[in-house]
Amino acid sequence: RTGDAAGKTQAAGALSSLALNAANRVTIALEGALQPLVLLWRTGEAEGKTQATNALNNLALNIDNNAVIVGLIGGTSGANKKRRRCGDDAFSESCKHPRYEE
């Protein structure tokens, strides 16, 4: 949250590595790292943006983190798009994504 560009880049790299572990993904998010990583991704120097991107990608493997990250960056996740298209039945067999249907 504070510090110079090099320190933020190193921290994002460390979080990226730690986020390879599923339990760590939850802990990292609960400790409040998602918003600072999105800020680094948006405003950091090139290497900081790269490390933030890697960390966010790993953290987004957790569905709850993914929803928070998508909200922070202002996007729409595939799951949210599907919910809008299919309502409460978004994850039922009758509402498969056309790309994956045979």
DSSP file (Angstrom, degrees, kcal/mol; ACC not computed):
  #  RESIDUE AA STRUCTURE BP1 BP2  ACC     N-H-->O    O-->H-N    N-H-->O    O-->H-N    TCO  KAPPA ALPHA  PHI   PSI    X-CA   Y-CA   Z-CA
    1    1 A R              0   0    0      0, 0.0     2,-0.3     0, 0.0     7,-0.0   0.000 360.0 360.0 360.0 -35.4    0.0    0.0    0.0
    2    2 A T        +     0   0    0      5,-0.0     2,-0.2     2,-0.0     0, 0.0  -0.860 360.0  71.8-125.3 165.0    2.9    2.3    0.7
    3    3 A G  S    S-     0   0    0     -2,-0.3     2,-0.1     4,-0.1     0, 0.0  -0.573  77.6 -52.8 121.5 174.7    6.5    2.2   -0.5
    4    4 A D     >  -     0   0    0     -2,-0.2     4,-2.3     1,-0.1     5,-0.2  -0.296  55.8 -98.6 -84.6 172.7    8.4    2.7   -3.7
    5    5 A A  H  > S+     0   0    0      1,-0.2     4,-2.3     2,-0.2     5,-0.2   0.877 121.8  52.1 -59.5 -40.7    7.8    1.1   -7.1
    6    6 A A  H  > S+     0   0    0      1,-0.2     4,-2.4     2,-0.2    -1,-0.2   0.913 110.0  48.7 -64.7 -41.8   10.5   -1.5   -6.6
    7    7 A G  H  > S+     0   0    0      2,-0.2     4,-2.4     1,-0.2    -1,-0.2   0.898 111.6  49.0 -64.7 -40.9    9.0   -2.6   -3.3
    8    8 A K  H  X S+     0   0    0     -4,-2.3     4,-2.5     2,-0.2    -1,-0.2   0.891 110.9  51.1 -65.7 -38.8    5.5   -2.8   -4.6
    9    9 A T  H  X S+     0   0    0     -4,-2.3     4,-2.2    -5,-0.2    -2,-0.2   0.927 111.5  46.9 -63.3 -45.2    6.8   -4.9   -7.6
   10   10 A Q  H  X S+     0   0    0     -4,-2.4     4,-2.4     2,-0.2    -2,-0.2   0.904 111.8  51.0 -63.3 -41.5    8.6   -7.3   -5.3
   11   11 A A  H  X S+     0   0    0     -4,-2.4     4,-2.5     1,-0.2    -2,-0.2   0.915 109.9  49.5 -63.4 -42.7    5.5   -7.6   -3.0
   12   12 A A  H  X S+     0   0    0     -4,-2.5     4,-2.3     1,-0.2    -1,-0.2   0.895 110.5  51.1 -63.8 -39.0    3.3   -8.3   -6.0
   13   13 A G  H  X S+     0   0    0     -4,-2.2     4,-1.9     2,-0.2    -2,-0.2   0.905 110.5  48.6 -63.3 -41.5    5.7  -11.0   -7.2
   14   14 A A  H  X S+     0   0    0     -4,-2.4     4,-2.6     1,-0.2    -2,-0.2   0.915 111.4  49.4 -64.9 -42.5    5.7  -12.6   -3.8
   15   15 A L  H  X S+     0   0    0     -4,-2.5     4,-2.4     1,-0.2    -2,-0.2   0.876 107.0  56.3 -64.6 -36.5    1.9  -12.6   -3.6
   16   16 A S  H  < S+     0   0    0     -4,-2.3    -1,-0.2     2,-0.2    -2,-0.2   0.930 110.6  44.0 -59.4 -45.5    1.8  -14.1   -7.1
   17   17 A S  H >< S+     0   0    0     -4,-1.9     3,-1.4     1,-0.2    -2,-0.2   0.921 114.2  49.0 -65.8 -44.3    4.0  -17.0   -5.9
   18   18 A L  H >< S+     0   0    0     -4,-2.6     3,-1.7     1,-0.3     6,-0.2   0.846 102.0  64.1 -64.0 -33.0    2.0  -17.4   -2.6
   19   19 A A  T 3< S+     0   0    0     -4,-2.4    -1,-0.3     1,-0.3    -2,-0.2   0.469  78.6  82.9 -74.8  -0.3   -1.3  -17.4   -4.5
   20   20 A L  T <  S+     0   0    0     -3,-1.4     2,-0.5    -4,-0.2    -1,-0.3   0.720  82.1  75.5 -69.5 -19.6   -0.3  -20.6   -6.3
   21   21 A N  S <> S-     0   0    0     -3,-1.7     4,-1.6    -4,-0.2     3,-0.1  -0.819  82.0-140.9 -95.8 128.9   -1.6  -22.3   -3.1
   22   22 A A  H  > S+     0   0    0     -2,-0.5     4,-1.1     1,-0.2     3,-0.2   0.878 100.8  49.6 -59.0 -42.9   -5.4  -22.4   -2.8
   23   23 A A  H  > S+     0   0    0      1,-0.2     4,-1.9     2,-0.2     3,-0.3   0.885 108.0  54.7 -65.5 -37.5   -5.5  -21.6    0.9
   24   24 A N  H  > S+     0   0    0     -6,-0.2     4,-3.2     1,-0.2     5,-0.3   0.840  98.3  63.6 -64.5 -32.4   -3.2  -18.7    0.5
   25   25 A R  H  X S+     0   0    0     -4,-1.6     4,-1.7     1,-0.2    -1,-0.2   0.908 106.1  44.3 -58.1 -42.1   -5.6  -17.2   -2.1
   26   26 A V  H  X S+     0   0    0     -4,-1.1     4,-2.7    -3,-0.3    -1,-0.2   0.939 114.8  47.8 -67.9 -47.5   -8.2  -16.8    0.5
   27   27 A T  H  X S+     0   0    0     -4,-1.9     4,-1.9     1,-0.2    -2,-0.2   0.916 110.2  51.8 -61.2 -45.0   -5.8  -15.4    3.1
   28   28 A I  H  <>S+     0   0    0     -4,-3.2     5,-1.7     1,-0.2     6,-0.2   0.914 112.7  45.8 -59.4 -43.9   -4.3  -12.9    0.8
   29   29 A A  H ><5S+     0   0    0     -4,-1.7     3,-1.8    -5,-0.3     5,-0.3   0.925 110.8  52.2 -66.1 -43.9   -7.7  -11.6   -0.2
   30   30 A L  H 3<5S+     0   0    0     -4,-2.7    -1,-0.2     1,-0.3    -2,-0.2   0.802 103.7  59.0 -63.5 -28.0   -8.9  -11.4    3.4
   31   31 A E  T 3<5S-     0   0    0     -4,-1.9    -1,-0.3    -5,-0.2    -2,-0.2   0.464 121.6-107.4 -81.7  -0.5   -5.8   -9.4    4.3
   32   32 A G  T < 5S+     0   0    0     -3,-1.8    -3,-0.2    -4,-0.2    -2,-0.1   0.756  76.2 133.2  89.9  25.6   -6.8   -6.8    1.8
   33   33 A A     >< +     0   0    0     -5,-1.7     4,-2.0     1,-0.2     5,-0.2   0.669  53.7  76.7 -84.3 -16.3   -4.4   -7.3   -1.0
   34   34 A L  H  > S+     0   0    0     -5,-0.3     4,-2.4    -6,-0.2     5,-0.2   0.943  94.2  46.7 -64.2 -49.1   -6.8   -7.2   -4.0
   35   35 A Q  H  > S+     0   0    0      1,-0.2     4,-2.4     2,-0.2    -1,-0.2   0.927 113.1  48.1 -62.6 -46.5   -7.4   -3.5   -4.1
   36   36 A P  H  > S+     0   0    0      0, 0.0     4,-2.4     0, 0.0    -1,-0.2   0.876 111.4  52.1 -61.8 -34.6   -3.7   -2.5   -3.9
   37   37 A L  H  X S+     0   0    0     -4,-2.0     4,-2.6     2,-0.2    -2,-0.2   0.906 109.5  48.6 -66.9 -40.4   -2.9   -5.1   -6.6
   38   38 A V  H  X S+     0   0    0     -4,-2.4     4,-2.0     2,-0.2    -1,-0.2   0.902 111.1  51.2 -64.9 -39.5   -5.5   -3.6   -8.9
   39   39 A L  H  X S+     0   0    0     -4,-2.4     4,-2.8     2,-0.2     5,-0.3   0.916 111.2  47.1 -62.8 -42.9   -4.2   -0.1   -8.2
   40   40 A L  H  X S+     0   0    0     -4,-2.4     4,-2.4     1,-0.2    -2,-0.2   0.901 110.4  53.4 -63.9 -40.9   -0.6   -1.3   -9.1
   41   41 A W  H  < S+     0   0    0     -4,-2.6    -1,-0.2     1,-0.2    -2,-0.2   0.865 116.4  39.6 -60.0 -37.4   -2.0   -3.0  -12.2
   42   42 A R  H  < S+     0   0    0     -4,-2.0    -2,-0.2    -5,-0.1    -1,-0.2   0.891 133.7  15.4 -79.5 -40.9   -3.6    0.3  -13.2
   43   43 A T  H  < S+     0   0    0     -4,-2.8    -3,-0.2    -5,-0.2    -2,-0.2   0.471  96.2 106.3-120.7  -4.7   -1.0    2.8  -12.3
   44   44 A G  S  < S-     0   0    0     -4,-2.4     2,-0.1    -5,-0.3    -4,-0.0  -0.082  74.5 -88.9 -75.7 175.1    2.3    1.0  -11.7
   45   45 A E     >  -     0   0    0      1,-0.1     4,-2.8   -40,-0.1     5,-0.2  -0.293  54.5 -88.6 -74.0 169.8    5.5    0.9  -13.8
   46   46 A A  H  > S+     0   0    0      1,-0.2     4,-2.2     2,-0.2     5,-0.1   0.886 127.3  43.2 -52.5 -50.9    5.7   -1.8  -16.4
   47   47 A E  H  > S+     0   0    0      1,-0.2     4,-2.5     2,-0.2    -1,-0.2   0.880 113.9  52.3 -66.9 -36.6    7.3   -4.5  -14.2
   48   48 A G  H  > S+     0   0    0      2,-0.2     4,-2.6     1,-0.2    -1,-0.2   0.907 109.1  50.0 -63.1 -41.7    4.9   -3.7  -11.4
   49   49 A K  H  X S+     0   0    0     -4,-2.8     4,-2.5     2,-0.2    -2,-0.2   0.902 110.5  50.4 -62.4 -41.0    2.0   -4.0  -13.7
   50   50 A T  H  X S+     0   0    0     -4,-2.2     4,-2.3    -5,-0.2    -2,-0.2   0.939 112.9  44.8 -62.9 -47.1    3.3   -7.4  -14.9
   51   51 A Q  H  X S+     0   0    0     -4,-2.5     4,-2.5     1,-0.2    -2,-0.2   0.890 113.5  50.6 -65.9 -38.6    3.7   -8.7  -11.3
   52   52 A A  H  X S+     0   0    0     -4,-2.6     4,-3.0     2,-0.2     5,-0.2   0.907 109.5  51.4 -64.3 -41.1    0.3   -7.4  -10.3
   53   53 A T  H  X S+     0   0    0     -4,-2.5     4,-2.6     2,-0.2    -2,-0.2   0.928 110.6  48.2 -60.7 -45.8   -1.3   -9.1  -13.4
   54   54 A N  H  X S+     0   0    0     -4,-2.3     4,-2.2     2,-0.2    -2,-0.2   0.924 113.5  47.1 -61.1 -44.9    0.4  -12.4  -12.4
   55   55 A A  H  X S+     0   0    0     -4,-2.5     4,-2.8     1,-0.2     5,-0.2   0.931 112.9  48.3 -63.7 -45.4   -0.8  -12.1   -8.8
   56   56 A L  H  X S+     0   0    0     -4,-3.0     4,-2.3     1,-0.2    -1,-0.2   0.889 109.6  53.3 -63.9 -38.7   -4.3  -11.2   -9.8
   57   57 A N  H  < S+     0   0    0     -4,-2.6     4,-0.3    -5,-0.2    -1,-0.2   0.934 112.9  43.5 -60.2 -45.7   -4.5  -14.0  -12.3
   58   58 A N  H >< S+     0   0    0     -4,-2.2     3,-1.2     1,-0.2    -2,-0.2   0.909 114.8  48.9 -67.0 -41.6   -3.5  -16.5   -9.6
   59   59 A L  H >< S+     0   0    0     -4,-2.8     3,-1.7     1,-0.2     7,-0.2   0.839 101.9  64.0 -66.6 -32.2   -5.8  -15.0   -7.0
   60   60 A A  T 3< S+     0   0    0     -4,-2.3    -1,-0.2     1,-0.3     6,-0.2   0.559  78.1  84.1 -72.0  -7.1   -8.7  -15.0   -9.4
   61   61 A L  T <  S+     0   0    0     -3,-1.2     2,-0.5    -4,-0.3    -1,-0.3   0.724  78.3  78.1 -65.4 -19.3   -8.5  -18.8   -9.5
   62   62 A N  S <> S-     0   0    0     -3,-1.7     4,-2.8    -4,-0.2     5,-0.2  -0.826  85.5-140.5 -88.4 125.5  -10.7  -18.5   -6.4
   63   63 A I  H  > S+     0   0    0     -2,-0.5     4,-1.9     1,-0.2    -1,-0.1   0.848 100.2  49.5 -59.5 -38.1  -14.3  -17.8   -7.5
   64   64 A D  H  > S+     0   0    0      2,-0.2     4,-1.9     1,-0.2    -1,-0.2   0.921 112.8  47.0 -68.2 -42.6  -14.9  -15.3   -4.7
   65   65 A N  H  > S+     0   0    0     -6,-0.2     4,-3.1     1,-0.2     5,-0.2   0.907 108.4  57.1 -61.5 -41.4  -11.7  -13.5   -5.4
   66   66 A N  H  X S+     0   0    0     -4,-2.8     4,-2.8    -7,-0.2     5,-0.2   0.923 106.3  48.6 -57.0 -46.3  -12.5  -13.5   -9.1
   67   67 A A  H  X S+     0   0    0     -4,-1.9     4,-2.1     1,-0.2    -1,-0.2   0.902 113.3  47.2 -62.1 -41.3  -15.8  -11.7   -8.4
   68   68 A V  H  X S+     0   0    0     -4,-1.9     4,-2.4     2,-0.2    -2,-0.2   0.931 112.9  48.4 -66.1 -45.1  -14.1   -9.1   -6.3
   69   69 A I  H  X S+     0   0    0     -4,-3.1     4,-2.3     1,-0.2     5,-0.2   0.927 110.7  50.7 -61.6 -45.7  -11.3   -8.5   -8.8
   70   70 A V  H  X>S+     0   0    0     -4,-2.8     5,-2.1    -5,-0.2     4,-1.1   0.914 111.4  49.3 -59.1 -42.4  -13.8   -8.2  -11.6
   71   71 A G  H  <5S+     0   0    0     -4,-2.1    -1,-0.2    -5,-0.2    -2,-0.2   0.895 110.1  50.9 -62.9 -40.2  -15.8   -5.6   -9.6
   72   72 A L  H  <5S+     0   0    0     -4,-2.4    -2,-0.2     1,-0.2    -1,-0.2   0.854 114.4  42.3 -67.9 -34.8  -12.6   -3.7   -8.8
   73   73 A I  H  <5S-     0   0    0     -4,-2.3    -1,-0.2    -5,-0.2    -2,-0.2   0.578 112.5-118.9 -90.1  -8.1  -11.5   -3.4  -12.4
   74   74 A G  T  <5 +     0   0    0     -4,-1.1    -3,-0.2    -5,-0.2    -4,-0.1   0.727  69.6 124.3  83.4  22.0  -15.1   -2.7  -13.6
   75   75 A G      < -     0   0    0     -5,-2.1     2,-0.4    -6,-0.2    -1,-0.2  -0.255  59.6-114.8-100.9-169.3  -15.5   -5.7  -15.8
   76   76 A T        -     0   0    0     -2,-0.1     2,-0.1    -3,-0.1    -9,-0.0  -0.989  24.9-137.5-132.0 122.2  -18.0   -8.5  -16.0
   77   77 A S     >  -     0   0    0     -2,-0.4     4,-2.2     1,-0.1     5,-0.2  -0.346  25.1-112.7 -74.6 159.4  -17.0  -12.1  -15.3
   78   78 A G  H  > S+     0   0    0      1,-0.2     4,-2.3     2,-0.2     5,-0.2   0.871 118.6  55.4 -57.7 -38.1  -18.2  -14.9  -17.5
   79   79 A A  H  > S+     0   0    0      1,-0.2     4,-2.2     2,-0.2    -1,-0.2   0.902 107.7  48.5 -63.3 -40.6  -20.2  -16.2  -14.6
   80   80 A N  H  > S+     0   0    0      2,-0.2     4,-2.1     1,-0.2    -2,-0.2   0.890 110.2  51.2 -67.9 -38.5  -22.0  -12.9  -14.2
   81   81 A K  H  X S+     0   0    0     -4,-2.2     4,-2.0     1,-0.2    -2,-0.2   0.918 111.1  48.8 -61.4 -42.8  -22.8  -12.8  -17.9
   82   82 A K  H  X S+     0   0    0     -4,-2.3     4,-2.8     1,-0.2     5,-0.3   0.890 108.2  53.6 -66.2 -39.2  -24.2  -16.2  -17.8
   83   83 A R  H  X S+     0   0    0     -4,-2.2     4,-2.6     1,-0.2    -1,-0.2   0.907 108.8  49.4 -61.9 -40.7  -26.3  -15.3  -14.7
   84   84 A R  H  < S+     0   0    0     -4,-2.1    -1,-0.2     1,-0.2    -2,-0.2   0.898 116.0  43.2 -64.5 -38.8  -27.8  -12.4  -16.6
   85   85 A R  H  < S+     0   0    0     -4,-2.0    -2,-0.2     1,-0.2    -1,-0.2   0.863 130.4  23.3 -74.0 -36.5  -28.6  -14.6  -19.6
   86   86 A C  H >< S-     0   0    0     -4,-2.8     3,-1.3     1,-0.3    -2,-0.2   0.460  89.8-151.0-114.8  -3.8  -29.9  -17.6  -17.6
   87   87 A G  G >< S-     0   0    0     -4,-2.6     3,-1.3    -5,-0.3    -1,-0.3  -0.381  70.7 -13.4  67.4-143.8  -31.1  -16.1  -14.3
   88   88 A D  G 3  S+     0   0    0      1,-0.3     3,-0.4     2,-0.1    -1,-0.2   0.662 133.5  64.2 -68.1 -15.8  -31.0  -18.4  -11.3
   89   89 A D  G X   +     0   0    0     -3,-1.3     3,-2.2     1,-0.2    -1,-0.3   0.142  64.6 123.9 -92.4  20.5  -30.5  -21.4  -13.5
   90   90 A A  T <  S+     0   0    0     -3,-1.3    -1,-0.2     1,-0.3    -2,-0.1   0.759  78.6  38.0 -56.1 -28.6  -27.1  -20.2  -14.7
   91   91 A F  T 3  S+     0   0    0     -3,-0.4    -1,-0.3    -5,-0.1     2,-0.1   0.235  92.2 111.3-111.1  14.9  -25.3  -23.3  -13.7
   92   92 A S  S X  S-     0   0    0     -3,-2.2     3,-1.5     1,-0.1    -3,-0.0  -0.414  81.3-109.3 -81.9 164.6  -27.9  -25.9  -14.5
   93   93 A E  G >  S+     0   0    0      1,-0.3     3,-0.6    -2,-0.1    -1,-0.1   0.802 115.9  62.3 -61.9 -29.9  -27.5  -28.4  -17.4
   94   94 A S  G 3  S+     0   0    0      1,-0.3    -1,-0.3    -5,-0.1    -4,-0.1   0.551 100.6  54.1 -77.8  -5.1  -30.1  -26.6  -19.4
   95   95 A C  G <  S+     0   0    0     -3,-1.5    -1,-0.3    -6,-0.2     2,-0.1  -0.366  73.3 155.4-125.7  54.8  -28.1  -23.4  -19.5
   96   96 A K    <   -     0   0    0     -3,-0.6     5,-0.1     1,-0.1    -5,-0.1  -0.453  53.6 -98.8 -77.6 153.1  -24.7  -24.5  -20.9
   97   97 A H    >>  -     0   0    0      1,-0.1     3,-1.7    -2,-0.1     4,-0.7  -0.563  30.5-129.8 -68.6 132.1  -22.5  -22.0  -22.7
   98   98 A P  G >4 S+     0   0    0      0, 0.0     3,-0.7     0, 0.0    -1,-0.1   0.808 105.0  64.2 -56.8 -29.9  -23.0  -22.5  -26.4
   99   99 A R  G 34 S+     0   0    0      1,-0.2    -2,-0.0     3,-0.0    -3,-0.0   0.810 107.9  40.4 -62.7 -30.1  -19.2  -22.8  -27.0
  100  100 A Y  G <4 S+     0   0    0     -3,-1.7    -1,-0.2     2,-0.0     2,-0.2   0.452  92.0 104.0-101.5  -1.8  -19.1  -25.9  -24.9
  101  101 A E    <<        0   0    0     -3,-0.7     0, 0.0    -4,-0.7     0, 0.0  -0.527 360.0 360.0 -80.4 149.1  -22.2  -27.6  -26.1
  102  102 A E              0   0    0     -2,-0.2    -1,-0.1     0, 0.0    -3,-0.0   0.450 360.0 360.0 -88.4 360.0  -21.8  -30.5  -28.6
